[in-house]
Amino acid sequence: MTVDVEDRSGVKVLRPKGKLTGEDGKTLVDTASRFLGGEGLGLVLHMGDVSYMNSAGLGELVRLSAKANMQRQKVVFAAPSEFVNRVFQATKLDTFFEVYADVDEALKELQ
C-alpha cells in the first residue's frame, strides 16, 4: 500500500492505494498520526483506491478515528470504493464513520 498526502486549504487529504490489511493499516495510521494533534481540524481519507480491506485493516481505521477523537479532531472518509463501501455497510461502521461522496463534501465538513 502507498499513501499519497495532499494539503487542501489546510486540511490533509490522505489517499491510500492498494490493499488495507494489518501491516498496511498500521502504515496508514502511522502516516495519518503525523498530521493529528496540531492545529488542523482533522483528516480526509480518500478511500477510492482501496481495492481490499480485511478486519485488521478495518480495525486500524477504527483506531485512527478513536485517536483523532481523543485529540478533538475528526477523520472523515471520502469517495469509498465499492468494496470499502460494502464493508462499511456490512459492519454498520457507515453509521460510526462520516462518509462523503467526494473530497469536496468531506472538506466542507471539516471547515
Buried (B, 14 or more C-beta within 10 A) or exposed (E): BEBEEEEBEEBBBBBBBEBBBEEBBBBBBEBBBEBBEEEBBBBBBBBBBBBBBBEBBBEBBBBBBEBBEEBEBBBBBBBBBEBBBEBBEEBEBBEEBBBBEEBEBBBEBBE
